[in-house]
Amino acid sequence: VVSTQSTGSSGINAEYGGCDIIFHLHYEDKGTSIQRELQQILIDRVPDCPTEPDIIAIVAGVIGGILGIGILLLILWRIFATVMDKREYKKFLEERSKAKWNTGLSPLYKEPLTRYTNPLYTAAASR
């Protein structure tokens, strides 16, 4: 007497035309584990087909990401430069208030216009 008992199904994937098709095979054991009889083959009706990647979305995402990071870096740089400029200006004002010389005129400043008088010209004009 051969005892039969139903075993679970095993799934097998096969590729056809770029799509995966799944087969489910149901076996029935015939006494020993070596003797098995194929009872049923089930095939999924809807194949698992991968979709094409959207190239435009990928390219737009990469370009948008690069532009976004660039703009963010420019904004951070501008904020950093503004903070540093304010610190330097505050330091400049403190140093200027501690100055020991007359702050009205710079000692290095010379008037750009000077007048020269020609002594011979004035003497000749008076004769």
FIKOLZA-1660 file (N, C-alpha, C; in steps of 0.1 Angstrom, whole numbers, plus 5000, padded with zeros to 4 digits):
% residues 127
   i   px   py   pz ch aa at
   1 5009 4988 5000  A  V  N
   1 5000 5000 5000  A  V CA
   1 5009 5012 5000  A  V  C
   2 5006 5021 4991  A  V  N
   2 5014 5034 4990  A  V CA
   2 5006 5045 4996  A  V  C
   3 5012 5052 5005  A  S  N
   3 5004 5063 5011  A  S CA
   3 5007 5075 5003  A  S  C
   4 4997 5083 5002  A  T  N
   4 4999 5096 4994  A  T CA
   4 4996 5108 5004  A  T  C
   5 5003 5118 5003  A  Q  N
   5 5000 5130 5011  A  Q CA
   5 5004 5142 5002  A  Q  C
   6 4996 5152 5003  A  S  N
   6 4998 5164 4995  A  S CA
   6 5008 5173 5001  A  S  C
   7 5017 5178 4993  A  T  N
   7 5027 5187 4998  A  T CA
   7 5024 5201 4993  A  T  C
   8 5030 5211 4999  A  G  N
   8 5028 5225 4995  A  G CA
   8 5033 5227 4981  A  G  C
   9 5030 5239 4976  A  S  N
   9 5034 5243 4962  A  S CA
   9 5048 5249 4962  A  S  C
  10 5054 5248 4952  A  S  N
  10 5067 5255 4950  A  S CA
  10 5066 5264 4938  A  S  C
  11 5071 5277 4940  A  G  N
  11 5069 5287 4929  A  G CA
  11 5082 5287 4921  A  G  C
  12 5080 5288 4908  A  I  N
  12 5091 5289 4898  A  I CA
  12 5088 5302 4890  A  I  C
  13 5099 5310 4889  A  N  N
  13 5098 5322 4881  A  N CA
  13 5104 5319 4867  A  N  C
  14 5097 5324 4857  A  A  N
  14 5103 5323 4843  A  A CA
  14 5101 5336 4837  A  A  C
  15 5110 5340 4828  A  E  N
  15 5110 5353 4821  A  E CA
  15 5105 5350 4806  A  E  C
  16 5096 5358 4802  A  Y  N
  16 5091 5357 4789  A  Y CA
  16 5088 5371 4783  A  Y  C
  17 5095 5376 4774  A  G  N
  17 5093 5389 4768  A  G CA
  17 5096 5400 4777  A  G  C
  18 5105 5398 4787  A  G  N
  18 5108 5409 4796  A  G CA
  18 5099 5409 4808  A  G  C
  19 5089 5400 4809  A  C  N
  19 5080 5399 4820  A  C CA
  19 5082 5386 4828  A  C  C
  20 5080 5386 4841  A  D  N
  20 5081 5375 4849  A  D CA
  20 5068 5367 4849  A  D  C
  21 5068 5355 4847  A  I  N
  21 5056 5346 4848  A  I CA
  21 5059 5336 4860  A  I  C
  22 5049 5335 4869  A  I  N
  22 5051 5327 4881  A  I CA
  22 5043 5314 4879  A  I  C
  23 5049 5303 4881  A  F  N
  23 5043 5290 4880  A  F CA
  23 5043 5284 4894  A  F  C
  24 5031 5278 4898  A  H  N
  24 5030 5271 4911  A  H CA
  24 5028 5256 4908  A  H  C
  25 5037 5248 4912  A  L  N
  25 5036 5234 4910  A  L CA
  25 5032 5227 4923  A  L  C
  26 5022 5218 4922  A  H  N
  26 5017 5211 4933  A  H CA
  26 5020 5196 4931  A  H  C
  27 5028 5191 4941  A  Y  N
  27 5032 5177 4940  A  Y CA
  27 5024 5169 4951  A  Y  C
  28 5024 5156 4949  A  E  N
  28 5019 5146 4958  A  E CA
  28 5029 5135 4961  A  E  C
  29 5033 5133 4973  A  D  N
  29 5043 5123 4977  A  D CA
  29 5037 5109 4975  A  D  C
  30 5045 5100 4970  A  K  N
  30 5041 5086 4969  A  K CA
  30 5050 5077 4978  A  K  C
  31 5048 5078 4990  A  G  N
  31 5055 5069 5000  A  G CA
  31 5069 5075 5004  A  G  C
  32 5078 5075 4995  A  T  N
  32 5092 5080 4999  A  T CA
  32 5093 5094 4994  A  T  C
  33 5103 5101 4999  A  S  N
  33 5105 5115 4996  A  S CA
  33 5110 5116 4981  A  S  C
  34 5115 5105 4975  A  I  N
  34 5120 5106 4962  A  I CA
  34 5109 5105 4952  A  I  C
  35 5099 5097 4955  A  Q  N
  35 5088 5095 4946  A  Q CA
  35 5077 5106 4948  A  Q  C
  36 5076 5115 4938  A  R  N
  36 5066 5125 4939  A  R CA
  36 5059 5126 4925  A  R  C
  37 5046 5129 4926  A  E  N
  37 5038 5129 4914  A  E CA
  37 5033 5144 4912  A  E  C
  38 5035 5149 4900  A  L  N
  38 5030 5163 4897  A  L CA
  38 5015 5162 4896  A  L  C
  39 5008 5170 4904  A  Q  N
  39 4993 5169 4904  A  Q CA
  39 4988 5181 4896  A  Q  C
  40 4993 5193 4898  A  Q  N
  40 4987 5205 4892  A  Q CA
  40 4998 5215 4890  A  Q  C
  41 4996 5223 4879  A  I  N
  41 5004 5234 4875  A  I CA
  41 4995 5246 4874  A  I  C
  42 4998 5256 4883  A  L  N
  42 4990 5269 4882  A  L CA
  42 4999 5280 4877  A  L  C
  43 4994 5287 4868  A  I  N
  43 5001 5299 4862  A  I CA
  43 4994 5312 4865  A  I  C
  44 5001 5321 4870  A  D  N
  44 4995 5334 4873  A  D CA
  44 4991 5341 4859  A  D  C
  45 4979 5345 4859  A  R  N
  45 4974 5351 4846  A  R CA
  45 4980 5365 4843  A  R  C
  46 4983 5372 4853  A  V  N
  46 4989 5386 4851  A  V CA
  46 5004 5385 4852  A  V  C
  47 5011 5386 4841  A  P  N
  47 5026 5386 4843  A  P CA
  47 5031 5399 4850  A  P  C
  48 5042 5397 4856  A  D  N
  48 5048 5408 4864  A  D CA
  48 5058 5415 4855  A  D  C
  49 5054 5426 4848  A  C  N
  49 5062 5433 4839  A  C CA
  49 5068 5446 4845  A  C  C
  50 5081 5448 4844  A  P  N
  50 5086 5460 4850  A  P CA
  50 5083 5472 4841  A  P  C
  51 5081 5484 4847  A  T  N
  51 5077 5495 4840  A  T CA
  51 5090 5502 4835  A  T  C
  52 5089 5510 4824  A  E  N
  52 5100 5517 4819  A  E CA
  52 5103 5529 4828  A  E  C
  53 5115 5532 4831  A  P  N
  53 5118 5544 4839  A  P CA
  53 5115 5557 4832  A  P  C
  54 5110 5567 4839  A  D  N
  54 5107 5579 4833  A  D CA
  54 5120 5588 4833  A  D  C
  55 5126 5588 4821  A  I  N
  55 5139 5595 4819  A  I CA
  55 5137 5610 4822  A  I  C
  56 5127 5616 4817  A  I  N
  56 5125 5631 4819  A  I CA
  56 5124 5634 4834  A  I  C
  57 5117 5626 4842  A  A  N
  57 5116 5629 4856  A  A CA
  57 5130 5627 4863  A  A  C
  58 5138 5617 4859  A  I  N
  58 5151 5615 4865  A  I CA
  58 5160 5626 4862  A  I  C
  59 5160 5631 4849  A  V  N
  59 5169 5642 4845  A  V CA
  59 5165 5655 4852  A  V  C
  60 5152 5657 4852  A  A  N
  60 5147 5669 4859  A  A CA
  60 5150 5669 4873  A  A  C
  61 5149 5657 4880  A  G  N
  61 5152 5656 4894  A  G CA
  61 5167 5659 4897  A  G  C
  62 5176 5654 4888  A  V  N
  62 5190 5656 4890  A  V CA
  62 5194 5670 4888  A  V  C
  63 5188 5676 4877  A  I  N
  63 5191 5691 4875  A  I CA
  63 5185 5699 4886  A  I  C
  64 5173 5697 4890  A  G  N
  64 5167 5704 4901  A  G CA
  64 5175 5703 4914  A  G  C
  65 5180 5691 4917  A  G  N
  65 5187 5689 4929  A  G CA
  65 5200 5697 4929  A  G  C
  66 5207 5696 4917  A  I  N
  66 5220 5704 4916  A  I CA
  66 5217 5719 4917  A  I  C
  67 5207 5724 4911  A  L  N
  67 5204 5738 4912  A  L CA
  67 5199 5742 4926  A  L  C
  68 5192 5733 4932  A  G  N
  68 5187 5736 4946  A  G CA
  68 5199 5736 4956  A  G  C
  69 5208 5727 4954  A  I  N
  69 5220 5727 4963  A  I CA
  69 5229 5739 4960  A  I  C
  70 5230 5743 4948  A  G  N
  70 5238 5755 4944  A  G CA
  70 5232 5768 4950  A  G  C
  71 5219 5769 4949  A  I  N
  71 5212 5781 4954  A  I CA
  71 5213 5781 4969  A  I  C
  72 5211 5770 4976  A  L  N
  72 5213 5769 4990  A  L CA
  72 5227 5773 4995  A  L  C
  73 5237 5768 4987  A  L  N
  73 5251 5772 4991  A  L CA
  73 5253 5787 4989  A  L  C
  74 5247 5793 4978  A  L  N
  74 5249 5807 4976  A  L CA
  74 5242 5815 4988  A  L  C
  75 5231 5811 4992  A  I  N
  75 5224 5817 5003  A  I CA
  75 5232 5816 5016  A  I  C
  76 5237 5804 5019  A  L  N
  76 5245 5803 5031  A  L CA
  76 5258 5811 5030  A  L  C
  77 5264 5812 5019  A  W  N
  77 5276 5820 5017  A  W CA
  77 5273 5835 5019  A  W  C
  78 5262 5839 5014  A  R  N
  78 5258 5853 5015  A  R CA
  78 5255 5857 5030  A  R  C
  79 5248 5848 5037  A  I  N
  79 5245 5850 5051  A  I CA
  79 5258 5850 5059  A  I  C
  80 5268 5841 5056  A  F  N
  80 5280 5841 5063  A  F CA
  80 5288 5854 5060  A  F  C
  81 5288 5859 5048  A  A  N
  81 5296 5871 5044  A  A CA
  81 5290 5883 5051  A  A  C
  82 5276 5883 5052  A  T  N
  82 5270 5895 5059  A  T CA
  82 5273 5895 5073  A  T  C
  83 5273 5883 5080  A  V  N
  83 5276 5883 5094  A  V CA
  83 5291 5887 5096  A  V  C
  84 5300 5882 5088  A  M  N
  84 5314 5886 5089  A  M CA
  84 5316 5901 5087  A  M  C
  85 5309 5907 5077  A  D  N
  85 5310 5921 5074  A  D CA
  85 5305 5929 5086  A  D  C
  86 5294 5925 5092  A  K  N
  86 5289 5933 5103  A  K CA
  86 5299 5932 5115  A  K  C
  87 5305 5921 5117  A  R  N
  87 5315 5920 5128  A  R CA
  87 5327 5929 5125  A  R  C
  88 5332 5929 5113  A  E  N
  88 5343 5937 5109  A  E CA
  88 5340 5952 5110  A  E  C
  89 5328 5956 5106  A  Y  N
  89 5323 5970 5107  A  Y CA
  89 5322 5974 5122  A  Y  C
  90 5317 5966 5130  A  K  N
  90 5316 5969 5144  A  K CA
  90 5330 5970 5150  A  K  C
  91 5339 5962 5146  A  K  N
  91 5353 5963 5151  A  K CA
  91 5359 5976 5146  A  K  C
  92 5357 5980 5134  A  F  N
  92 5362 5992 5128  A  F CA
  92 5357 6004 5136  A  F  C
  93 5344 6004 5139  A  L  N
  93 5338 6015 5147  A  L CA
  93 5344 6016 5161  A  L  C
  94 5347 6005 5167  A  E  N
  94 5353 6005 5180  A  E CA
  94 5367 6011 5180  A  E  C
  95 5375 6007 5169  A  E  N
  95 5388 6012 5168  A  E CA
  95 5388 6027 5165  A  E  C
  96 5379 6031 5157  A  R  N
  96 5378 6045 5153  A  R CA
  96 5374 6054 5165  A  R  C
  97 5366 6048 5174  A  S  N
  97 5362 6056 5186  A  S CA
  97 5374 6057 5196  A  S  C
  98 5384 6048 5195  A  K  N
  98 5395 6048 5204  A  K CA
  98 5407 6056 5198  A  K  C
  99 5405 6062 5187  A  A  N
  99 5416 6070 5181  A  A CA
  99 5421 6081 5189  A  A  C
 100 5434 6084 5189  A  K  N
 100 5440 6094 5198  A  K CA
 100 5443 6107 5190  A  K  C
 101 5441 6107 5177  A  W  N
 101 5444 6119 5169  A  W CA
 101 5431 6126 5166  A  W  C
 102 5432 6137 5160  A  N  N
 102 5420 6145 5156  A  N CA
 102 5413 6138 5145  A  N  C
 103 5401 6134 5147  A  T  N
 103 5393 6126 5137  A  T CA
 103 5387 6135 5126  A  T  C
 104 5389 6148 5128  A  G  N
 104 5383 6157 5118  A  G CA
 104 5391 6156 5104  A  G  C
 105 5404 6157 5105  A  L  N
 105 5412 6156 5093  A  L CA
 105 5422 6145 5094  A  L  C
 106 5425 6139 5083  A  S  N
 106 5436 6129 5083  A  S CA
 106 5449 6136 5082  A  S  C
 107 5459 6132 5089  A  P  N
 107 5472 6138 5088  A  P CA
 107 5479 6136 5074  A  P  C
 108 5474 6126 5067  A  L  N
 108 5480 6123 5054  A  L CA
 108 5473 6131 5043  A  L  C
 109 5462 6137 5046  A  Y  N
 109 5453 6144 5036  A  Y CA
 109 5459 6157 5032  A  Y  C
 110 5460 6159 5019  A  K  N
 110 5465 6172 5013  A  K CA
 110 5454 6178 5005  A  K  C
 111 5452 6190 5005  A  E  N
 111 5442 6197 4997  A  E CA
 111 5446 6195 4982  A  E  C
 112 5437 6191 4974  A  P  N
 112 5440 6188 4960  A  P CA
 112 5443 6201 4952  A  P  C
 113 5439 6212 4956  A  L  N
 113 5441 6225 4948  A  L CA
 113 5451 6233 4956  A  L  C
 114 5461 6238 4949  A  T  N
 114 5471 6247 4955  A  T CA
 114 5472 6259 4946  A  T  C
 115 5475 6270 4951  A  R  N
 115 5477 6282 4943  A  R CA
 115 5492 6287 4944  A  R  C
 116 5497 6289 4933  A  Y  N
 116 5511 6294 4932  A  Y CA
 116 5510 6308 4925  A  Y  C
 117 5517 6317 4931  A  T  N
 117 5518 6330 4924  A  T CA
 117 5532 6332 4918  A  T  C
 118 5532 6337 4907  A  N  N
 118 5545 6340 4900  A  N CA
 118 5549 6354 4904  A  N  C
 119 5561 6355 4911  A  P  N
 119 5565 6368 4915  A  P CA
 119 5569 6377 4904  A  P  C
 120 5574 6372 4893  A  L  N
 120 5577 6380 4882  A  L CA
 120 5565 6385 4874  A  L  C
 121 5555 6377 4874  A  Y  N
 121 5543 6381 4867  A  Y CA
 121 5536 6392 4874  A  Y  C
 122 5535 6392 4887  A  T  N
 122 5529 6402 4895  A  T CA
 122 5537 6415 4895  A  T  C
 123 5550 6414 4894  A  A  N
 123 5558 6426 4894  A  A CA
 123 5557 6433 4880  A  A  C
 124 5557 6425 4869  A  A  N
 124 5556 6430 4856  A  A CA
 124 5542 6436 4853  A  A  C
 125 5532 6431 4859  A  A  N
 125 5519 6436 4857  A  A CA
 125 5517 6449 4865  A  A  C
 126 5524 6452 4875  A  S  N
 126 5523 6464 4883  A  S CA
 126 5530 6476 4876  A  S  C
 127 5539 6474 4867  A  R  N
 127 5547 6485 4860  A  R CA
 127 5539 6492 4850  A  R  C
% end
